[in-house]
């Protein structure tokens, strides 16, 4: 495992946290796609520019990329990965995390990528608010991804304990100089 795409059924699953931990354990570059996609004033990076930015990263021998932005660049990231780690935690886990994180960002006026800030409207009141989008994507991705990711080596994590175990296994195996992929749980066969 050297080229890892970390995806999640919805925001709040811990994709960025896990991505950073895996990159650190593997000793590879971490890339948060949100930082590349969301320019100043939330302007989206054009698709061709995003592909050009990702080209050298994807060509390198090791990376962990948080997200896929399939609506912008198709399956470029998962197709380039040797492993797709799918965070598929229950709503009771990710929704409270998402609310706490969003409230902290909003209340603390925290700056996100490229000096952007979250607004109460975008979180709650907009037609496609973050919370509405998270619920919709959770169910849609659970329906579509088992088939859509079929060509990839997928490690589907459904509990916080499985997430912790994966990080611990990667850390141990990297410390022992184990071969790539050793100690990583096999893809789950009960994905449907």
Buried (B, 14 or more C-beta within 10 A) or exposed (E): BBBBBBBBBBBBBBBBBBBBBBBBBBEBEBBBBBBBBBBEEBEEBEBEEBBEBBEEBBEEEBBBBBBBBBEBBEBBBBEBBBBBBBBBBEBEBBBEBBBEBBEEBBEEEEEEBBEBEBEEEBBEEBEEBBBBBBBEBBEEBBEEBBEEBEEBBBBBBBEBEBBEBBBEBBBEBBEEEBEBBBBBEEBBEEBE
